[in-house]
Amino acid sequence: AAGTFGKSKAAVISEGQIKLNFTDVAGCDEAKQDLQEVVDFLRHPEKYHQLGARIPHGVLLVGPPGSGKTLLAKAVAGEARVPYFSISGSDFVEMFVGVGAARVRDLFEQARKAAPCIVFIDEIDAVGRKRGVNMQGGNDEREQTLNQLLVEMDGFSSGQEVIILAATNRPDVLDAALLRPGRFDRQVVVDAPDVRGREQILRIHARKKPLDASVDLGVVARRTAGMVGADLENLLNEAALQAARSGRTRIVGRDVDEARDRVLMGPERRSLVVREADRKVTAYHEVGHALAAQLLPGADKAHKLTIVPRGRSLGSALYTPEDRMHHTRAALLDRICVALAGHAAEQVATGQVTTGAANDFQQATGIARRMVTEWGMSSVGQLALAQDSGSYLGYGPQQGAYSDHTAQAIDAEVSRILNGEFRRALDLLGEHAHVLHRLTDELVARESLSGEDVQTVLAGGTLPPLNPDLRPTESAVPTGKLTPGPA
């Protein structure tokens, strides 16, 4: 049994068993184009050998968690119709010294025998971290495993048709030797999809789900900015579960809406009793956000606001963000104003403020500080005052290499921006106080309003009568530390 420790733990899928192909992967067209060359090499290697071309033996897939890196690797094997070896980086390392290196040797020996084939190493950062970082000594097991991996990748001859695909969401921690030409010399970015990509992903996951005509996947895609493929698959699965709980045989629009709210904010907590005064303040807070968003040209518009408790929040406003590549200074100031508008609405309506704006202040302060330290949008000047940690996903603290005097100037400028936008929010909501009060009354009565409802009331229109069967249940005293949701 002891001899089995050095055997590779890779899962092997034989040629032709993978039914997945590029048509089953959406939202990453550029990545598929980059990998099409790998597929072509595995299908027609002689074409490249005749020209003396050296096809990269190592391709690194880089992207946030859930973006489809593993799915894309499997689709490459499906397209090329070759054997597929799959292993996680953490599977190489054991408590026994030398086991990791032995497993690497065994994996590559199997791959050479099965060529042409694909070897996929998921989460390669588990074994490929920079040497000398957090290591106890030269004989560290992880370092030995990495050294063996480097040796094996160097051992491929030009005629050996073995492609190594690896995936990571932390390319910044990988050892530089892994990324040099001849090893993982090609990086393919698999990023979060844009609105068109999200719609394509939703359509793939909706193939085997009975959707009602009321479900517009284009609208769902616009309202799920920032979600990756795994999130969207989970969203439609939650919608199917919601339809099943309601006894329906088809997924309708409100199932998808409920699923999105559940994924983003958690399940409803209708059993929580909330005092009427707290419900009213929460309603003013959320209406303040939504009304300011509707009035400011650079802000994302709210498509729903609710005072139904979810998770740790007593209420929330959901927005339909645009997939912008750049943000102007005016648009960023509008976003800060919207974030502070909930707090401002409480003051305009009641003359007092509550503790419900903590998340809003974090969001507003974060934008203002980046305007000053990163984007040169303040009187401090066009300076890069924040040193990025260098992480692909932005992990790690932002450190400033500047004097105490500059730090004081930054804090003063951030405060000036925040105070100015809070005053603007007060003026804006004070000017539209009648709309603020009317929308709040409607939200308290209905518990939820759509963006169209906000626009109707702002234009002086009247909302349709509330269905008596859908009137909200009564609530009373909150328990726990609950706060109105962020902007």
C-alpha positions as CSV (number, residue, x, y, z in Angstrom):
1,A,0.0,0.0,0.0
2,A,2.9,2.3,0.7
3,G,3.8,2.2,-3.0
4,T,0.5,3.8,-4.0
5,F,1.5,7.2,-2.4
6,G,3.6,8.0,-5.5
7,K,0.8,7.3,-7.9
8,S,-0.9,10.2,-9.5
9,K,-4.4,11.0,-8.3
10,A,-5.5,12.4,-11.6
11,A,-8.9,11.6,-12.9
12,V,-8.6,10.2,-16.5
13,I,-11.3,10.6,-19.1
14,S,-10.7,8.6,-22.2
15,E,-10.9,9.9,-25.8
16,G,-14.5,10.4,-27.0
17,Q,-16.0,10.3,-23.5
18,I,-16.2,14.1,-23.1
19,K,-19.4,15.3,-24.8
20,L,-18.7,19.0,-23.9
21,N,-17.5,21.3,-26.6
22,F,-17.1,25.1,-27.3
23,T,-20.8,25.5,-28.0
24,D,-21.6,24.6,-24.4
25,V,-19.3,27.4,-23.1
26,A,-20.4,31.0,-23.4
27,G,-19.3,34.4,-22.2
28,C,-15.6,34.0,-23.1
29,D,-15.4,34.2,-26.9
30,E,-11.8,35.6,-26.8
31,A,-10.6,32.8,-24.6
32,K,-12.2,30.2,-26.9
33,Q,-10.4,31.8,-29.9
34,D,-7.1,31.6,-28.1
35,L,-7.6,27.9,-27.2
36,Q,-8.8,27.0,-30.7
37,E,-5.2,26.9,-31.8
38,V,-4.5,24.3,-29.1
39,V,-7.4,22.2,-30.5
40,D,-6.1,22.6,-34.0
41,F,-2.6,21.5,-33.0
42,L,-4.0,18.3,-31.3
43,R,-6.1,17.5,-34.3
44,H,-3.5,18.3,-37.0
45,P,0.0,18.4,-35.5
46,E,1.7,17.6,-38.8
47,K,0.6,21.0,-40.2
48,Y,2.7,22.8,-37.4
49,H,5.6,20.4,-37.5
50,Q,6.1,21.0,-41.3
51,L,6.5,24.7,-40.6
52,G,8.8,24.2,-37.7
53,A,6.4,26.0,-35.4
54,R,6.6,25.4,-31.6
55,I,3.1,25.2,-30.2
56,P,3.0,26.3,-26.5
57,H,2.9,23.1,-24.3
58,G,1.6,25.1,-21.4
59,V,-1.5,27.4,-21.3
60,L,-2.5,29.2,-18.1
61,L,-6.2,30.0,-17.6
62,V,-6.5,33.1,-15.4
63,G,-9.7,34.5,-14.0
64,P,-12.0,34.9,-11.0
65,P,-13.6,31.9,-9.2
66,G,-16.6,30.6,-11.1
67,S,-15.8,32.2,-14.5
68,G,-15.6,28.8,-16.3
69,K,-11.9,28.0,-16.4
70,T,-12.4,24.3,-15.6
71,L,-15.3,24.0,-18.0
72,L,-13.3,25.6,-20.8
73,A,-10.4,23.2,-20.2
74,K,-12.7,20.2,-20.5
75,A,-14.3,21.7,-23.6
76,V,-10.9,21.9,-25.3
77,A,-10.5,18.1,-24.7
78,G,-14.0,17.6,-26.1
79,E,-13.3,19.6,-29.2
80,A,-9.9,17.9,-29.8
81,R,-11.3,14.4,-29.0
82,V,-8.2,13.4,-26.9
83,P,-7.7,11.9,-23.4
84,Y,-8.0,14.3,-20.5
85,F,-6.1,14.1,-17.3
86,S,-7.6,16.3,-14.5
87,I,-6.0,16.9,-11.1
88,S,-6.0,19.6,-8.4
89,G,-2.8,21.3,-7.4
90,S,-3.4,20.3,-3.8
91,D,-3.5,16.6,-4.8
92,F,0.2,16.5,-5.4
93,V,1.3,17.3,-1.9
94,E,1.2,14.9,1.1
95,M,2.7,14.9,4.5
96,F,5.4,12.4,3.3
97,V,8.5,14.0,1.7
98,G,9.0,13.2,-1.9
99,V,5.4,12.0,-2.6
100,G,4.5,15.2,-4.5
101,A,7.5,14.9,-6.9
102,A,6.7,11.2,-7.5
103,R,3.1,12.0,-8.3
104,V,4.2,14.6,-10.8
105,R,6.5,12.1,-12.5
106,D,3.8,9.5,-12.6
107,L,1.2,11.9,-14.1
108,F,3.5,13.0,-16.9
109,E,4.6,9.4,-17.6
110,Q,1.0,8.5,-18.1
111,A,0.4,11.6,-20.2
112,R,3.3,10.8,-22.6
113,K,2.0,7.2,-23.1
114,A,-1.5,8.6,-23.9
115,A,-0.3,11.4,-26.2
116,P,-1.9,13.3,-27.9
117,C,-3.7,14.3,-24.7
118,I,-4.4,17.2,-22.3
119,V,-3.3,17.5,-18.7
120,F,-5.4,19.9,-16.6
121,I,-4.0,21.2,-13.3
122,D,-6.7,23.1,-11.4
123,E,-5.7,25.7,-8.7
124,I,-2.1,25.4,-9.7
125,D,-1.2,28.1,-7.2
126,A,-1.5,25.4,-4.5
127,V,1.7,23.9,-5.8
128,G,3.2,26.6,-8.0
129,R,3.7,29.4,-5.5
130,K,6.9,31.5,-5.5
131,R,9.8,29.6,-4.0
132,G,11.3,31.2,-0.9
133,V,7.9,32.6,0.2
134,N,6.7,31.1,3.5
135,M,9.1,28.1,3.0
136,Q,10.7,26.4,6.0
137,G,13.8,25.3,4.1
138,G,15.3,24.1,0.8
139,N,13.8,20.6,1.2
140,D,10.2,21.8,1.6
141,E,7.8,19.3,0.0
142,R,6.0,21.9,-2.0
143,E,9.2,23.3,-3.4
144,Q,10.4,19.8,-4.4
145,T,7.0,19.2,-6.1
146,L,7.3,22.5,-8.0
147,N,10.9,21.7,-9.1
148,Q,9.8,18.4,-10.5
149,L,6.9,20.0,-12.3
150,L,9.4,22.5,-13.9
151,V,11.7,19.6,-14.9
152,E,8.8,17.6,-16.5
153,M,7.6,20.6,-18.5
154,D,11.1,21.1,-19.8
155,G,11.2,17.4,-20.8
156,F,8.7,17.7,-23.7
157,S,10.2,17.4,-27.1
158,S,8.7,19.3,-30.0
159,G,7.1,16.1,-31.3
160,Q,5.3,15.2,-28.1
161,E,1.6,16.2,-28.4
162,V,0.9,16.8,-24.7
163,I,-0.8,20.1,-23.7
164,I,-0.7,21.3,-20.1
165,L,-3.7,23.5,-19.2
166,A,-3.7,25.0,-15.7
167,A,-6.1,27.3,-13.9
168,T,-5.6,29.9,-11.2
169,N,-7.3,33.0,-9.8
170,R,-4.0,34.1,-8.2
171,P,-1.4,34.5,-11.0
172,D,0.5,37.0,-9.0
173,V,1.7,34.4,-6.5
174,L,3.0,31.9,-9.1
175,D,6.8,31.3,-9.4
176,A,8.3,33.2,-12.3
177,A,10.0,30.0,-13.6
178,L,6.5,28.6,-14.4
179,L,5.7,31.5,-16.6
180,R,8.8,31.6,-18.8
181,P,8.8,30.5,-22.5
182,G,8.7,26.8,-22.9
183,R,6.5,26.3,-19.8
184,F,3.3,28.3,-19.2
185,D,4.3,30.9,-21.8
186,R,0.7,31.7,-22.8
187,Q,-1.9,33.2,-20.5
188,V,-5.6,33.2,-21.4
189,V,-7.8,35.5,-19.4
190,V,-11.3,34.1,-18.6
191,D,-12.9,37.1,-17.0
192,A,-16.4,37.8,-15.7
193,P,-18.8,38.0,-18.8
194,D,-20.3,41.2,-20.1
195,V,-24.1,41.6,-20.6
196,R,-24.1,39.8,-23.9
197,G,-22.0,36.9,-22.4
198,R,-24.3,36.7,-19.4
199,E,-27.3,36.3,-21.7
200,Q,-25.6,33.6,-23.7
201,I,-24.7,31.7,-20.4
202,L,-28.3,32.0,-19.2
203,R,-29.6,30.6,-22.5
204,I,-27.2,27.6,-22.2
205,H,-28.4,26.8,-18.6
206,A,-32.0,27.4,-19.6
207,R,-31.9,24.7,-22.3
208,K,-33.3,22.0,-20.0
209,K,-35.5,24.3,-17.9
210,P,-39.1,25.1,-18.9
211,L,-39.2,28.9,-19.0
212,D,-42.4,30.8,-19.2
213,A,-42.8,33.5,-21.9
214,S,-42.7,36.1,-19.0
215,V,-38.9,35.4,-18.4
216,D,-36.8,37.8,-20.5
217,L,-33.2,36.5,-20.2
218,G,-31.9,39.8,-21.7
219,V,-33.4,41.7,-18.8
220,V,-32.0,39.2,-16.3
221,A,-28.6,39.6,-17.9
222,R,-28.7,43.4,-17.5
223,R,-29.6,43.0,-13.9
224,T,-26.8,40.6,-13.0
225,A,-23.7,42.7,-13.6
226,G,-20.6,41.2,-12.0
227,M,-22.0,37.7,-11.9
228,V,-19.9,34.9,-13.4
229,G,-21.1,31.6,-15.0
230,A,-21.4,29.7,-11.7
231,D,-23.5,32.5,-10.2
232,L,-25.8,32.5,-13.2
233,E,-26.2,28.7,-13.2
234,N,-27.1,29.0,-9.5
235,L,-29.6,31.8,-10.2
236,L,-31.6,29.6,-12.7
237,N,-31.4,26.6,-10.3
238,E,-32.8,28.7,-7.5
239,A,-35.5,29.9,-9.9
240,A,-36.4,26.3,-10.7
241,L,-36.5,25.4,-6.9
242,Q,-38.7,28.5,-6.3
243,A,-41.2,27.3,-9.1
244,A,-41.2,23.8,-7.6
245,R,-42.0,25.2,-4.1
246,S,-44.9,27.2,-5.6
247,G,-46.3,24.1,-7.3
248,R,-45.7,25.4,-10.9
249,T,-44.6,23.3,-13.9
250,R,-42.8,26.3,-15.6
251,I,-40.4,29.0,-14.3
252,V,-42.1,32.4,-14.4
253,G,-40.6,35.9,-14.2
254,R,-41.2,36.3,-10.5
255,D,-39.4,33.0,-9.8
256,V,-36.3,34.5,-11.4
257,D,-36.7,37.8,-9.6
258,E,-37.0,36.0,-6.2
259,A,-34.0,33.8,-7.1
260,R,-31.9,36.9,-7.9
261,D,-32.9,38.6,-4.6
262,R,-32.2,35.4,-2.7
263,V,-28.8,34.9,-4.3
264,L,-27.8,38.6,-3.8
265,M,-29.3,39.3,-0.4
266,G,-30.3,36.0,1.2
267,P,-33.7,34.5,1.9
268,E,-36.7,36.6,3.1
269,R,-37.2,36.8,6.9
270,R,-40.9,37.5,7.0
271,S,-41.1,35.9,10.5
272,L,-39.0,38.7,11.8
273,V,-41.2,41.3,13.6
274,V,-40.3,44.9,13.0
275,R,-41.8,48.0,14.6
276,E,-43.8,50.2,12.4
277,A,-41.5,53.1,13.1
278,D,-38.5,51.1,11.9
279,R,-40.3,50.0,8.8
280,K,-41.1,53.7,8.0
281,V,-37.5,54.8,8.5
282,T,-36.2,51.9,6.4
283,A,-38.7,52.9,3.7
284,Y,-37.4,56.5,3.7
285,H,-33.9,55.3,3.5
286,E,-34.4,53.0,0.5
287,V,-36.6,55.6,-1.3
288,G,-33.9,58.2,-0.8
289,H,-31.4,55.9,-2.6
290,A,-33.8,55.1,-5.4
291,L,-35.1,58.7,-5.9
292,A,-31.6,60.1,-6.1
293,A,-30.5,57.4,-8.5
294,Q,-33.5,58.3,-10.7
295,L,-32.7,62.1,-10.6
296,L,-28.9,62.0,-11.2
297,P,-27.8,61.3,-14.8
298,G,-24.6,59.4,-13.9
299,A,-26.2,57.0,-11.5
300,D,-27.3,53.5,-12.1
301,K,-31.1,53.3,-11.9
302,A,-32.9,51.2,-9.3
303,H,-35.1,48.5,-10.7
304,K,-36.4,47.4,-7.3
305,L,-36.6,48.6,-3.7
306,T,-38.0,46.6,-0.8
307,I,-38.4,46.7,3.0
308,V,-38.8,43.0,3.3
309,P,-35.9,41.9,5.7
310,R,-33.3,39.6,4.0
311,G,-30.1,38.4,5.6
312,R,-28.9,41.1,7.9
313,S,-30.7,43.9,6.1
314,L,-34.1,45.4,6.9
315,G,-34.4,46.7,3.3
316,S,-32.5,47.2,0.1
317,A,-32.4,48.8,-3.3
318,L,-31.3,46.8,-6.3
319,Y,-29.8,48.6,-9.4
320,T,-29.4,47.8,-13.1
321,P,-25.7,48.8,-13.6
322,E,-24.3,49.4,-17.0
323,D,-21.1,47.6,-18.1
324,R,-18.9,50.7,-18.2
325,M,-15.3,50.5,-19.1
326,H,-14.6,54.1,-17.8
327,H,-16.2,56.3,-15.2
328,T,-16.2,60.1,-15.4
329,R,-15.7,62.3,-12.3
330,A,-19.3,63.5,-12.5
331,A,-20.6,59.9,-12.6
332,L,-18.5,58.9,-9.6
333,L,-19.8,61.9,-7.6
334,D,-23.3,60.9,-8.6
335,R,-22.7,57.4,-7.2
336,I,-21.4,58.9,-4.0
337,C,-24.5,61.1,-3.8
338,V,-26.8,58.1,-4.2
339,A,-24.9,56.1,-1.5
340,L,-25.4,59.0,0.9
341,A,-29.0,59.7,-0.1
342,G,-30.5,57.1,2.2
343,H,-28.9,58.9,5.2
344,A,-30.0,62.3,3.8
345,A,-33.6,61.0,3.3
346,E,-33.8,60.1,7.0
347,Q,-32.7,63.6,7.9
348,V,-35.1,65.4,5.4
349,A,-38.1,63.3,6.4
350,T,-37.7,62.9,10.2
351,G,-35.0,65.5,11.2
352,Q,-32.9,62.6,12.7
353,V,-30.6,60.0,11.3
354,T,-30.2,56.3,12.3
355,T,-27.4,53.7,12.4
356,G,-28.6,52.1,9.1
357,A,-26.1,53.8,6.8
358,A,-22.8,52.1,7.8
359,N,-22.5,50.1,4.5
360,D,-23.4,53.2,2.5
361,F,-20.6,55.2,4.2
362,Q,-18.1,52.4,3.4
363,Q,-19.1,52.5,-0.2
364,A,-19.0,56.3,-0.5
365,T,-15.7,56.6,1.3
366,G,-14.2,53.9,-0.9
367,I,-15.1,55.7,-4.1
368,A,-14.0,59.1,-2.8
369,R,-10.6,57.7,-1.6
370,R,-9.9,56.0,-4.9
371,M,-10.8,59.3,-6.7
372,V,-8.1,61.0,-4.6
373,T,-5.4,58.3,-4.4
374,E,-5.7,56.4,-7.7
375,W,-7.6,58.4,-10.3
376,G,-6.2,61.9,-9.9
377,M,-9.7,63.4,-9.6
378,S,-9.1,65.9,-6.8
379,S,-7.2,69.0,-5.8
380,V,-4.4,66.8,-4.3
381,G,-3.2,66.4,-7.9
382,Q,-2.7,63.8,-10.6
383,L,-0.6,61.4,-8.4
384,A,-0.6,57.7,-7.9
385,L,-0.8,57.7,-4.1
386,A,-1.9,54.1,-3.6
387,Q,0.4,51.2,-4.2
388,D,-1.5,48.2,-5.3
389,S,-0.7,44.9,-3.6
390,G,-0.2,43.5,-7.1
391,S,-2.8,40.8,-6.8
392,Y,-4.9,39.9,-9.8
393,L,-8.1,40.1,-7.8
394,G,-7.0,43.1,-5.7
395,Y,-6.4,41.1,-2.5
396,G,-4.2,42.8,0.1
397,P,-4.1,46.2,1.6
398,Q,-3.5,49.4,-0.3
399,Q,-0.3,50.9,1.0
400,G,0.6,54.5,0.6
401,A,4.2,55.6,0.1
402,Y,3.7,59.2,1.2
403,S,4.3,61.6,4.1
404,D,2.0,62.3,7.0
405,H,1.4,65.7,5.5
406,T,0.1,64.1,2.3
407,A,-2.0,61.6,4.3
408,Q,-3.7,64.6,6.0
409,A,-4.3,66.3,2.7
410,I,-5.9,63.0,1.3
411,D,-8.2,62.7,4.4
412,A,-9.2,66.3,4.1
413,E,-10.0,66.0,0.4
414,V,-12.0,62.7,0.9
415,S,-14.0,64.5,3.7
416,R,-14.6,67.5,1.4
417,I,-16.0,65.3,-1.4
418,L,-18.2,63.3,1.0
419,N,-19.5,66.4,2.8
420,G,-20.2,68.1,-0.5
421,E,-22.2,65.1,-1.9
422,F,-24.1,64.8,1.3
423,R,-25.2,68.4,1.1
424,R,-26.1,67.8,-2.6
425,A,-28.3,64.8,-1.5
426,L,-30.0,66.9,1.1
427,D,-30.8,69.6,-1.4
428,L,-32.0,67.2,-4.0
429,L,-34.3,65.3,-1.7
430,G,-35.5,68.5,0.0
431,E,-36.5,69.8,-3.4
432,H,-38.5,66.6,-4.1
433,A,-39.7,66.1,-0.6
434,H,-43.3,65.6,-1.7
435,V,-42.2,62.7,-4.0
436,L,-40.1,61.3,-1.2
437,H,-43.0,61.1,1.2
438,R,-45.4,59.7,-1.4
439,L,-43.1,57.0,-2.5
440,T,-42.4,56.1,1.2
441,D,-46.1,55.7,1.9
442,E,-46.4,53.5,-1.2
443,L,-43.4,51.4,-0.2
444,V,-44.7,50.9,3.4
445,A,-48.1,49.8,2.0
446,R,-46.7,47.5,-0.8
447,E,-43.4,46.4,0.8
448,S,-41.7,46.5,-2.7
449,L,-41.7,48.9,-5.6
450,S,-40.2,48.7,-9.1
451,G,-38.1,51.2,-10.9
452,E,-41.1,51.9,-13.1
453,D,-43.1,52.7,-10.0
454,V,-40.6,55.2,-8.9
455,Q,-40.6,56.9,-12.3
456,T,-44.4,56.9,-12.4
457,V,-44.7,58.7,-9.1
458,L,-41.8,61.1,-9.9
459,A,-43.7,62.0,-13.1
460,G,-46.9,62.8,-11.1
461,G,-48.7,59.6,-12.0
462,T,-50.7,57.2,-9.9
463,L,-49.8,53.6,-9.1
464,P,-52.5,50.9,-9.7
465,P,-54.5,49.9,-6.6
466,L,-53.0,47.4,-4.3
467,N,-54.5,43.9,-4.5
468,P,-56.1,43.2,-1.1
469,D,-54.9,39.6,-1.3
470,L,-51.3,40.7,-1.6
471,R,-51.3,43.1,1.4
472,P,-48.2,42.7,3.5
473,T,-48.4,41.0,6.8
474,E,-47.8,43.0,10.0
475,S,-44.4,43.2,11.6
476,A,-43.0,44.5,15.1
477,V,-39.5,44.8,17.2
478,P,-36.3,43.9,15.3
479,T,-34.0,41.3,16.8
480,G,-30.3,41.3,16.2
481,K,-28.1,43.9,14.4
482,L,-30.1,44.6,11.3
483,T,-29.6,47.7,9.1
484,P,-31.0,49.0,5.9
485,G,-29.1,47.7,2.9
486,P,-26.4,49.5,1.1
487,A,-27.0,51.7,-2.0
